[in-house]
């Protein structure tokens, strides 16, 4: 009986210690950043979820309010130069930015005529050229830069999970992505995309983006290293996540220094779902 009791005690002790080890290991795993395989899984889920979200998001019109600033005193102060509002509508099935006011004042009759003429010309061009406009592009003044697609994150970047965060009540994975070391871009698209480092806040429940920061890390662009593009997303009730705020901070070469030069802030409001198939078609003037 003593032998049996001793064996039972040993088993009980071993089981107890094993459970303690398992608990400790579990806590360590939960408290530490995910490994590379976990990050890959997060990004793959993100790409799938974001593809569905973006498809729905492209069915919305909205009003875009833009404020344009210049940095002064070596990048320490911001001076507001101007503002404008645009309606983001659909012309011939694709989005079109229609200017509606400047500096909180309605457009003059001449400006309105110019806007209508531009919309007419755009519609005419789109009827002749039925290709889709490339996504992932953003404007720096008159220049356009290719930020790439979500799929590019999987093939052109190294990723790591740097922690967790909470944005507007949503828990998010925070993932940093840097261009792959030694990568040789295959084309102009890839050459532009890998000029950026990226940081993503990915919603933990549905794997869509809550916030994204693109940072220029390579010279050769008119916008120098340190330039950032920040997008913040909010969910439309019963609908997708849409970019509600976008900020573009541009750094330029000033003498031998690279300093903040200008900032543009976009605030998007009055989102309305729109049937793209019924988008505006403008008849050619007789």
DRENKEVO-663067 format. One record per residue: residue number from 1; x, y, z of N, C-alpha, C, CB in turn. Coordinates in steps of 0.02 Angstrom, whole numbers, plus 50000, padded with zeros to 5 digits. Glycine has a CB too. Example, Ala and Ser with C-alpha at 12.3 -4.5 7.8 and 13.67 -1.06 7.14 Angstrom:
R num   npx   npy   npz  capx  capy  capz   cpx   cpy   cpz  cbpx  cbpy  cbpz
R   1 50660 49716 50390 50615 49775 50390 50660 49835 50390 50565 49776 50452
R   2 50642 49888 50354 50684 49947 50357 50645 50002 50394 50704 49970 50286
***
This chain:
R num   npx   npy   npz  capx  capy  capz   cpx   cpy   cpz  cbpx  cbpy  cbpz
R   1 50041 49940 50000 50000 50000 50000 50043 50063 50000 49953 50000 50061
R   2 50099 50061 50038 50142 50119 50041 50173 50133 49972 50197 50110 50094
R   3 50192 50076 49939 50221 50084 49872 50172 50116 49824 50244 50016 49844
R   4 50109 50090 49828 50057 50119 49784 50046 50192 49799 49990 50080 49792
R   5 50043 50209 49863 50031 50279 49883 50089 50323 49860 50023 50284 49960
R   6 50149 50298 49864 50207 50337 49843 50205 50351 49768 50272 50301 49861
R   7 50186 50299 49730 50181 50308 49657 50128 50360 49641 50164 50241 49623
R   8 50070 50356 49676 50016 50404 49664 50039 50475 49679 49954 50386 49705
R   9 50078 50483 49735 50103 50549 49753 50150 50576 49699 50138 50546 49820
R  10 50195 50531 49675 50242 50552 49623 50205 50575 49560 50290 50495 49605
R  11 50155 50536 49539 50114 50554 49481 50080 50621 49491 50062 50500 49466
R  12 50052 50630 49552 50017 50692 49568 50064 50752 49565 49984 50687 49637
R  13 50124 50743 49593 50173 50797 49593 50195 50814 49522 50234 50778 49636
R  14 50210 50761 49484 50231 50772 49414 50177 50807 49374 50248 50705 49381
R  15 50115 50786 49383 50058 50816 49347 50052 50890 49366 49992 50779 49363
R  16 50060 50904 49431 50054 50972 49456 50109 51016 49425 50058 50974 49533
R  17 50171 50989 49426 50226 51027 49397 50219 51037 49322 50293 50993 49412
R  18 50193 50986 49288 50182 50991 49216 50131 51046 49200 50158 50925 49187
R  19 50077 51048 49240 50027 51100 49230 50056 51169 49241 49967 51088 49277
R  20 50101 51175 49292 50132 51240 49304 50175 51261 49245 50174 51238 49369
R  21 50212 51213 49218 50254 51228 49160 50211 51250 49101 50296 51167 49141
R  22 50155 51213 49090 50111 51230 49034 50081 51299 49043 50054 51178 49028
R  23 50062 51316 49104 50033 51382 49118 50084 51436 49104 50008 51387 49191
R  24 50147 51425 49128 50199 51474 49117 50212 51484 49043 50264 51453 49153
R  25 50217 51427 49006 50229 51431 48934 50173 51469 48899 50237 51362 48904
R  26 50111 51456 48920 50053 51490 48890 50057 51565 48901 49988 51463 48918
R  27 50074 51585 48963 50079 51656 48978 50135 51689 48939 50090 51666 49053
R  28 50191 51654 48931 50247 51681 48893 50226 51691 48820 50307 51634 48897
R  29 50191 51641 48792 50170 51646 48722 50121 51704 48712 50137 51581 48700
R  30 50074 51712 48757 50025 51765 48751 50058 51833 48761 49968 51755 48800
R  31 50108 51836 48805 50138 51901 48820 50192 51923 48772 50166 51899 48888
R  32 50214 51880 48727 50268 51896 48681 50242 51908 48611 50320 51841 48681
R  33 50279 51948 48570 50259 51956 48501 50257 51889 48465 50307 52004 48465
R  34 50213 51886 48415 50207 51824 48376 50270 51812 48335 50145 51826 48330
R  35 50284 51750 48317 50342 51736 48276 50326 51749 48203 50364 51663 48286
R  36 50376 51736 48159 50368 51753 48088 50308 51718 48057 50431 51735 48050
R  37 50296 51656 48078 50240 51619 48050 50174 51652 48069 50241 51546 48074
R  38 50169 51676 48131 50108 51710 48153 50098 51774 48114 50112 51725 48228
R  39 50151 51812 48102 50146 51875 48065 50123 51860 47993 50213 51912 48065
R  40 50151 51808 47964 50130 51789 47896 50056 51773 47894 50171 51729 47872
R  41 50032 51738 47944 49961 51721 47948 49918 51783 47954 49948 51673 48007
R  42 49940 51830 47996 49903 51892 48005 49899 51930 47939 49937 51936 48059
R  43 49955 51935 47904 49956 51972 47841 49915 51939 47787 50028 51980 47817
R  44 49917 51872 47783 49876 51837 47735 49801 51849 47748 49891 51762 47735
R  45 49782 51846 47811 49712 51861 47829 49694 51933 47812 49699 51847 47904
R  46 49742 51978 47825 49731 52049 47811 49719 52060 47737 49791 52091 47834
R  47 49760 52030 47694 49753 52039 47622 49684 52017 47598 49808 52000 47584
R  48 49661 51959 47622 49596 51933 47602 49540 51979 47626 49585 51862 47629
R  49 49543 51999 47690 49491 52041 47719 49490 52110 47688 49501 52048 47795
R  50 49549 52138 47674 49553 52205 47646 49529 52206 47574 49624 52231 47650
R  51 49541 52152 47538 49516 52148 47468 49440 52153 47467 49540 52081 47435
R  52 49407 52117 47513 49334 52120 47516 49310 52188 47539 49307 52066 47563
R  53 49345 52217 47589 49327 52283 47615 49334 52336 47561 49370 52301 47676
R  54 49390 52335 47524 49402 52386 47473 49352 52382 47416 49473 52380 47446
R  55 49332 52320 47400 49282 52313 47348 49217 52347 47366 49270 52240 47334
R  56 49198 52342 47429 49137 52376 47452 49149 52451 47459 49114 52346 47519
R  57 49208 52470 47482 49223 52542 47493 49219 52582 47429 49292 52550 47525
R  58 49236 52550 47373 49236 52586 47309 49165 52603 47285 49270 52545 47256
R  59 49115 52582 47323 49045 52597 47304 49019 52658 47342 49001 52537 47318
R  60 49063 52696 47374 49041 52753 47414 49065 52820 47385 49066 52746 47486
R  61 49020 52868 47385 49038 52937 47371 49049 52972 47438 48982 52974 47328
R  62 49084 53029 47436 49095 53066 47497 49120 53136 47481 49146 53030 47543
R  63 49125 53178 47532 49152 53245 47525 49220 53247 47558 49104 53299 47556
R  64 49269 53273 47521 49338 53277 47546 49355 53349 47559 49387 53245 47494
R  65 49374 53364 47622 49397 53431 47640 49473 53428 47648 49362 53457 47705
R  66 49509 53469 47611 49582 53468 47613 49609 53535 47637 49611 53452 47543
R  67 49655 53532 47686 49691 53591 47710 49764 53584 47691 49682 53599 47788
R  68 49792 53637 47662 49861 53636 47638 49904 53682 47682 49866 53658 47563
R  69 49960 53655 47707 50003 53692 47753 50075 53694 47726 50002 53659 47823
R  70 50112 53745 47748 50184 53750 47736 50220 53751 47802 50201 53813 47693
R  71 50275 53712 47807 50316 53712 47868 50362 53773 47866 50357 53646 47874
R  72 50367 53806 47924 50412 53863 47931 50460 53851 47989 50372 53928 47942
R  73 50510 53895 47995 50557 53892 48051 50590 53822 48055 50522 53909 48116
R  74 50615 53799 47998 50649 53734 47997 50605 53675 48014 50706 53736 48045
R  75 50541 53681 47998 50495 53625 48009 50462 53625 48077 50531 53562 48001
R  76 50470 53680 48115 50442 53683 48183 50371 53711 48185 50487 53724 48228
R  77 50353 53751 48135 50287 53782 48135 50250 53767 48070 50293 53858 48145
R  78 50184 53765 48074 50142 53755 48015 50103 53818 48000 50095 53696 48026
R  79 50104 53838 47936 50063 53895 47914 50011 53869 47865 50106 53951 47883
R  80 49948 53882 47879 49895 53860 47833 49892 53907 47773 49827 53857 47869
R  81 49897 53879 47713 49897 53919 47652 49828 53924 47621 49946 53890 47602
R  82 49793 53868 47617 49728 53867 47583 49691 53804 47600 49738 53874 47506
R  83 49629 53801 47577 49589 53741 47585 49543 53733 47525 49547 53742 47652
R  84 49519 53673 47515 49470 53661 47463 49427 53601 47480 49505 53651 47395
R  85 49368 53600 47450 49323 53543 47459 49308 53512 47392 49258 53563 47495
R  86 49306 53445 47391 49290 53409 47330 49236 53358 47344 49353 53375 47300
R  87 49192 53348 47296 49147 53291 47298 49181 53233 47262 49077 53308 47265
R  88 49183 53176 47294 49210 53116 47262 49151 53077 47235 49254 53073 47312
R  89 49142 53079 47170 49084 53049 47138 49109 52998 47086 49038 53102 47104
R  90 49062 52969 47048 49081 52921 46996 49063 52950 46928 49045 52854 47007
R  91 49110 52948 46884 49100 52968 46814 49121 52910 46770 49139 53034 46796
R  92 49075 52885 46730 49088 52827 46687 49115 52768 46727 49138 52846 46632
R  93 49087 52759 46787 49103 52700 46827 49165 52706 46870 49112 52644 46783
R  94 49203 52762 46865 49263 52771 46905 49258 52834 46947 49325 52775 46860
R  95 49295 52835 47002 49292 52893 47046 49318 52956 47011 49332 52881 47109
R  96 49288 53012 47030 49307 53077 47002 49304 53129 47058 49261 53097 46941
R  97 49355 53171 47061 49359 53223 47113 49332 53288 47083 49432 53232 47140
R  98 49275 53311 47108 49243 53371 47082 49249 53428 47132 49168 53357 47065
R  99 49286 53479 47114 49297 53537 47157 49232 53574 47168 49350 53584 47128
R 100 49216 53590 47232 49154 53625 47247 49164 53691 47285 49108 53581 47287
R 101 49222 53699 47318 49235 53763 47352 49309 53771 47366 49196 53766 47419
R 102 49329 53835 47375 49398 53851 47394 49396 53898 47453 49437 53883 47335
R 103 49438 53884 47503 49442 53927 47563 49373 53942 47592 49478 53992 47546
R 104 49331 53890 47593 49263 53894 47621 49218 53942 47583 49267 53915 47693
R 105 49236 53957 47521 49195 54001 47480 49173 53964 47417 49233 54066 47461
R 106 49111 53975 47394 49088 53941 47332 49131 53962 47273 49014 53958 47318
R 107 49133 53919 47223 49171 53935 47162 49136 53990 47123 49178 53872 47119
R 108 49176 54028 47087 49148 54079 47042 49116 54043 46982 49202 54129 47018
R 109 49077 54079 46945 49044 54050 46886 49095 54023 46837 48998 54103 46852
R 110 49152 54059 46829 49204 54037 46782 49236 53972 46807 49258 54092 46774
R 111 49249 53968 46873 49279 53907 46901 49232 53848 46894 49297 53918 46974
R 112 49167 53860 46906 49118 53806 46898 49117 53781 46826 49048 53830 46918
R 113 49122 53827 46779 49123 53808 46708 49185 53766 46693 49121 53871 46662
R 114 49242 53785 46722 49303 53746 46712 49297 53676 46740 49363 53782 46744
R 115 49265 53670 46799 49255 53605 46830 49211 53561 46786 49224 53613 46900
R 116 49157 53590 46760 49111 53552 46717 49146 53530 46653 49049 53593 46701
R 117 49189 53574 46626 49226 53557 46565 49274 53499 46579 49265 53618 46539
R 118 49307 53502 46636 49354 53449 46654 49317 53382 46663 49392 53467 46718
R 119 49258 53385 46694 49219 53324 46703 49197 53296 46636 49158 53338 46748
R 120 49179 53340 46591 49158 53319 46523 49216 53285 46487 49133 53381 46482
R 121 49275 53315 46491 49334 53287 46457 49353 53220 46488 49393 53336 46461
R 122 49347 53215 46554 49362 53152 46588 49315 53097 46566 49359 53161 46664
R 123 49250 53114 46562 49201 53064 46540 49215 53041 46469 49130 53094 46545
R 124 49233 53088 46426 49248 53071 46357 49308 53025 46352 49260 53135 46316
R 125 49360 53041 46390 49421 53000 46390 49406 52930 46416 49476 53033 46433
R 126 49367 52926 46469 49352 52860 46498 49308 52818 46453 49318 52869 46565
R 127 49268 52849 46412 49227 52811 46364 49272 52780 46311 49174 52856 46331
R 128 49326 52815 46293 49371 52790 46241 49421 52739 46269 49409 52847 46209
R 129 49438 52747 46333 49487 52703 46365 49455 52670 46425 49552 52743 46386
R 130 49432 52609 46415 49392 52576 46467 49434 52537 46518 49344 52529 46434
R 131 49499 52550 46522 49538 52514 46572 49526 52543 46641 49613 52518 46555
R 132 49538 52502 46692 49530 52525 46760 49591 52568 46779 49523 52465 46810
R 133 49580 52620 46819 49635 52660 46843 49673 52622 46897 49611 52728 46870
R 134 49739 52626 46899 49777 52589 46948 49763 52612 47019 49851 52594 46935
R 135 49760 52564 47065 49748 52582 47135 49814 52592 47171 49708 52529 47170
R 136 49810 52613 47233 49870 52620 47274 49911 52681 47259 49911 52561 47266
R 137 49884 52729 47223 49922 52789 47207 49897 52847 47249 49916 52806 47132
R 138 49944 52893 47265 49926 52952 47304 49962 53011 47273 49945 52943 47379
R 139 49932 53071 47281 49959 53131 47250 50002 53170 47300 49902 53175 47224
R 140 50059 53194 47275 50100 53243 47310 50098 53306 47267 50175 53216 47322
R 141 50049 53348 47279 50040 53405 47234 50021 53380 47166 50105 53447 47231
R 142 50062 53394 47115 50048 53372 47047 50078 53304 47032 50073 53422 46997
R 143 50119 53279 47078 50152 53215 47068 50111 53158 47098 50223 53217 47097
R 144 50121 53098 47070 50085 53040 47094 50136 52986 47111 50034 53014 47042
R 145 50125 52953 47167 50171 52901 47191 50132 52837 47202 50207 52923 47256
R 146 50162 52782 47184 50131 52716 47189 50147 52686 47258 50156 52668 47132
R 147 50096 52679 47300 50105 52649 47366 50101 52574 47364 50054 52677 47415
R 148 50079 52547 47308 50075 52474 47302 50009 52445 47326 50130 52443 47340
R 149 50002 52380 47314 49942 52344 47334 49955 52307 47399 49919 52295 47279
R 150 49902 52281 47429 49911 52241 47489 49949 52176 47474 49842 52224 47520
R 151 49939 52149 47414 49975 52089 47395 50051 52101 47392 49950 52064 47326
R 152 50071 52163 47376 50142 52180 47375 50175 52171 47444 50153 52251 47351
R 153 50135 52177 47497 50163 52169 47564 50191 52099 47574 50109 52184 47616
R 154 50161 52050 47541 50182 51981 47551 50245 51964 47511 50126 51933 47530
R 155 50255 51997 47454 50310 51977 47410 50370 52024 47413 50285 51973 47340
R 156 50359 52087 47432 50414 52136 47427 50441 52158 47495 50389 52197 47390
R 157 50410 52137 47549 50428 52163 47615 50442 52108 47665 50374 52209 47641
R 158 50488 52123 47712 50496 52082 47772 50452 52113 47826 50572 52079 47794
R 159 50422 52070 47867 50373 52095 47916 50390 52069 47986 50302 52074 47897
R 160 50369 52108 48035 50374 52085 48105 50319 52116 48146 50443 52103 48134
R 161 50294 52078 48193 50243 52102 48238 50277 52138 48295 50198 52043 48265
R 162 50261 52202 48305 50296 52241 48356 50253 52252 48418 50316 52309 48327
R 163 50191 52230 48418 50150 52237 48478 50076 52241 48462 50171 52298 48515
R 164 50039 52265 48510 49967 52274 48503 49949 52345 48524 49927 52222 48546
R 165 49893 52369 48501 49871 52437 48516 49795 52439 48515 49901 52489 48465
R 166 49766 52494 48536 49694 52503 48533 49679 52570 48499 49662 52500 48604
R 167 49638 52568 48448 49619 52628 48411 49543 52633 48410 49647 52626 48338
R 168 49518 52686 48439 49445 52699 48442 49407 52637 48466 49420 52721 48373
R 169 49433 52605 48518 49399 52548 48547 49411 52482 48513 49327 52560 48548
R 170 49452 52482 48459 49467 52420 48422 49538 52397 48440 49461 52431 48346
R 171 49544 52333 48459 49610 52305 48472 49643 52288 48405 49605 52242 48517
R 172 49707 52304 48400 49742 52296 48336 49810 52265 48346 49749 52363 48301
R 173 49830 52223 48295 49899 52201 48288 49937 52259 48257 49906 52135 48246
R 174 49999 52271 48279 50041 52323 48249 50098 52287 48212 50068 52374 48302
R 175 50101 52295 48147 50149 52260 48105 50192 52310 48068 50114 52212 48055
R 176 50258 52301 48070 50304 52343 48032 50331 52304 47972 50362 52368 48076
R 177 50336 52337 47915 50360 52305 47854 50415 52347 47823 50302 52295 47803
R 178 50471 52315 47807 50527 52349 47774 50542 52313 47709 50589 52350 47820
R 179 50565 52350 47657 50582 52317 47593 50632 52261 47605 50610 52369 47543
R 180 50621 52206 47570 50665 52148 47578 50738 52166 47561 50642 52090 47532
R 181 50783 52145 47604 50854 52158 47593 50877 52124 47529 50896 52135 47654
R 182 50912 52161 47487 50939 52132 47425 50889 52124 47370 50969 52067 47439
R 183 50827 52149 47380 50776 52142 47328 50793 52183 47267 50707 52163 47356
R 184 50786 52153 47209 50795 52189 47146 50727 52200 47114 50843 52150 47098
R 185 50701 52261 47115 50635 52274 47086 50632 52252 47013 50617 52348 47092
R 186 50577 52220 46996 50570 52194 46928 50544 52245 46878 50523 52134 46929
R 187 50514 52300 46903 50484 52350 46859 50478 52416 46896 50416 52326 46832
R 188 50450 52466 46861 50443 52533 46891 50396 52532 46951 50418 52583 46839
R 189 50343 52492 46946 50296 52486 47001 50332 52464 47065 50240 52435 46984
R 190 50371 52411 47060 50407 52386 47119 50459 52436 47144 50440 52319 47104
R 191 50491 52471 47097 50542 52521 47116 50511 52576 47159 50575 52551 47055
R 192 50450 52597 47142 50416 52648 47182 50393 52621 47249 50356 52676 47144
R 193 50365 52561 47249 50335 52532 47310 50388 52523 47364 50301 52466 47294
R 194 50447 52499 47346 50497 52483 47396 50536 52544 47419 50545 52431 47370
R 195 50516 52603 47398 50545 52665 47426 50512 52682 47493 50537 52723 47376
R 196 50462 52641 47513 50426 52654 47575 50436 52599 47627 50352 52662 47561
R 197 50438 52619 47690 50429 52574 47746 50357 52583 47769 50481 52588 47805
R 198 50327 52528 47794 50256 52532 47811 50244 52508 47883 50215 52491 47762
R 199 50193 52537 47913 50171 52516 47980 50095 52510 47979 50195 52566 48036
R 200 50070 52451 47998 49998 52437 47993 49970 52423 48062 49985 52377 47947
R 201 49911 52450 48074 49870 52431 48132 49812 52389 48104 49844 52495 48174
R 202 49812 52324 48119 49764 52277 48090 49715 52255 48143 49801 52216 48059
R 203 49651 52266 48130 49598 52248 48178 49601 52173 48193 49528 52268 48150
R 204 49600 52156 48258 49610 52086 48277 49550 52041 48264 49628 52082 48350
R 205 49491 52070 48258 49431 52029 48247 49419 52014 48173 49370 52063 48276
R 206 49424 52066 48131 49407 52055 48060 49466 52067 48013 49350 52099 48040
R 207 49525 52084 48040 49587 52088 48002 49587 52142 47947 49601 52022 47970
R 208 49549 52195 47958 49552 52252 47911 49595 52308 47942 49481 52279 47895
R 209 49616 52355 47900 49661 52408 47923 49623 52460 47963 49695 52440 47863
R 210 49652 52479 48020 49628 52536 48059 49670 52598 48047 49627 52518 48133
R 211 49735 52586 48032 49781 52641 48020 49841 52614 47982 49803 52675 48087
R 212 49867 52655 47936 49927 52636 47898 49971 52698 47892 49907 52608 47827
R 213 50036 52689 47903 50085 52742 47892 50136 52718 47841 50120 52764 47959
R 214 50143 52755 47786 50194 52742 47735 50249 52794 47745 50164 52744 47662
R 215 50311 52773 47753 50367 52819 47763 50419 52810 47709 50399 52808 47833
R 216 50437 52865 47675 50489 52862 47623 50556 52848 47656 50491 52928 47582
R 217 50592 52797 47630 50656 52778 47660 50713 52781 47609 50652 52709 47689
R 218 50698 52795 47546 50750 52794 47495 50748 52858 47454 50741 52733 47449
R 219 50806 52886 47443 50811 52946 47402 50796 52929 47329 50881 52979 47409
R 220 50789 52982 47290 50775 52971 47219 50706 52997 47200 50781 52898 47202
R 221 50663 53010 47251 50598 53040 47239 50604 53115 47253 50543 53007 47283
R 222 50557 53153 47226 50556 53224 47241 50539 53235 47315 50505 53261 47197
R 223 50501 53187 47344 50488 53187 47416 50542 53146 47449 50416 53160 47433
R 224 50578 53175 47497 50638 53144 47523 50622 53098 47583 50688 53197 47544
R 225 50672 53057 47604 50662 53014 47662 50636 53053 47722 50728 52979 47680
R 226 50589 53023 47757 50555 53056 47812 50484 53077 47793 50594 53117 47834
R 227 50471 53083 47728 50403 53098 47705 50356 53041 47725 50401 53108 47627
R 228 50297 53058 47750 50250 53007 47773 50180 53018 47743 50245 53006 47849
R 229 50146 52963 47733 50075 52963 47714 50039 52922 47767 50064 52933 47641
R 230 49993 52954 47803 49957 52921 47857 49883 52917 47839 49966 52959 47924
R 231 49854 52857 47844 49783 52847 47831 49751 52817 47893 49772 52801 47769
R 232 49695 52845 47913 49656 52819 47970 49586 52802 47945 49653 52872 48028
R 233 49564 52742 47965 49501 52715 47939 49448 52711 47994 49513 52646 47908
R 234 49386 52723 47974 49329 52715 48019 49276 52674 47984 49300 52785 48041
R 235 49240 52635 48023 49189 52592 47993 49123 52630 47985 49178 52529 48037
R 236 49095 52624 47926 49029 52652 47912 48978 52604 47943 49017 52663 47835
R 237 48928 52629 47981 48878 52584 48010 48848 52537 47957 48821 52625 48044
R 238 48855 52473 47968 48829 52424 47922 48869 52417 47858 48759 52440 47906
R 239 48926 52451 47854 48965 52450 47793 49038 52437 47806 48958 52515 47756
R 240 49082 52456 47758 49153 52441 47762 49191 52495 47802 49183 52436 47692
R 241 49256 52483 47813 49300 52534 47839 49319 52580 47781 49364 52502 47873
R 242 49316 52646 47793 49335 52694 47742 49386 52743 47771 49272 52732 47716
R 243 49429 52770 47728 49480 52817 47751 49446 52883 47770 49533 52829 47696
R 244 49443 52897 47835 49411 52958 47858 49461 53015 47865 49377 52945 47925
R 245 49525 52998 47872 49577 53050 47880 49640 53027 47845 49590 53065 47955
R 246 49669 53073 47806 49733 53060 47773 49778 53121 47783 49722 53045 47696
R 247 49840 53109 47802 49888 53163 47810 49951 53147 47770 49906 53175 47884
R 248 49974 53195 47730 50035 53188 47691 50085 53240 47715 50021 53196 47614
R 249 50139 53218 47746 50193 53262 47769 50253 53254 47722 50213 53247 47843
R 250 50270 53307 47687 50324 53303 47637 50388 53333 47664 50303 53339 47573
R 251 50444 53295 47656 50511 53319 47670 50546 53333 47605 50550 53267 47714
R 252 50582 53389 47601 50620 53406 47541 50692 53425 47560 50585 53464 47502
R 253 50734 53424 47508 50804 53444 47518 50807 53520 47521 50849 53416 47461
R 254 50836 53546 47575 50847 53618 47583 50921 53628 47597 50802 53649 47642
R 255 50959 53647 47546 51031 53649 47553 51058 53579 47563 51051 53694 47613
R 256 51093 53568 47618 51120 53502 47633 51075 53463 47680 51189 53509 47663
R 257 51020 53494 47702 50976 53462 47750 50912 53438 47718 50960 53509 47807
R 258 50882 53387 47748 50814 53365 47728 50767 53387 47784 50811 53287 47716
R 259 50719 53430 47767 50676 53460 47817 50602 53453 47797 50694 53534 47827
R 260 50557 53455 47847 50485 53456 47831 50469 53517 47788 50442 53457 47895
R 261 50431 53506 47734 50417 53560 47687 50343 53579 47687 50438 53539 47617
R 262 50300 53529 47680 50228 53544 47677 50186 53487 47705 50207 53558 47605
R 263 50125 53503 47721 50079 53452 47749 50010 53465 47718 50076 53456 47827
R 264 49977 53410 47700 49907 53414 47677 49866 53366 47719 49901 53398 47601
R 265 49810 53390 47744 49764 53349 47784 49698 53343 47747 49754 53379 47855
R 266 49676 53281 47739 49612 53267 47706 49564 53237 47757 49621 53218 47645
R 267 49505 53267 47763 49453 53239 47806 49393 53222 47763 49433 53290 47863
R 268 49373 53159 47764 49319 53135 47721 49256 53124 47762 49340 53069 47686
R 269 49201 53151 47738 49137 53147 47773 49081 53135 47724 49124 53212 47814
R 270 49021 53129 47750 48959 53121 47710 48964 53062 47661 48944 53185 47672
R 271 48986 53006 47688 48990 52945 47647 48920 52921 47628 49028 52889 47684
R 272 48911 52904 47565 48847 52878 47542 48859 52822 47492 48804 52934 47510
R 273 48823 52767 47503 48831 52711 47457 48799 52729 47390 48799 52647 47486
R 274 48834 52708 47338 48812 52728 47270 48818 52668 47224 48854 52787 47243
R 275 48770 52659 47180 48772 52604 47132 48819 52624 47075 48701 52588 47105
R 276 48878 52594 47074 48927 52612 47023 48901 52601 46953 48991 52573 47033
R 277 48859 52551 46945 48832 52537 46878 48787 52593 46853 48793 52472 46879
R 278 48764 52635 46901 48722 52691 46882 48760 52757 46887 48659 52695 46925
R 279 48826 52755 46879 48867 52814 46887 48852 52864 46832 48942 52796 46888
R 280 48876 52925 46842 48861 52980 46797 48891 52967 46728 48887 53046 46826
R 281 48850 52975 46678 48873 52971 46609 48856 53038 46576 48839 52910 46570
R 282 48908 53070 46551 48899 53137 46524 48897 53134 46448 48955 53185 46548
R 283 48844 53160 46420 48837 53159 46347 48883 53210 46316 48764 53173 46327
R 284 48909 53190 46259 48952 53236 46221 48910 53294 46194 48987 53198 46163
R 285 48937 53356 46202 48898 53415 46178 48883 53409 46103 48936 53480 46191
R 286 48824 53432 46085 48805 53431 46014 48836 53490 45976 48727 53433 46008
***
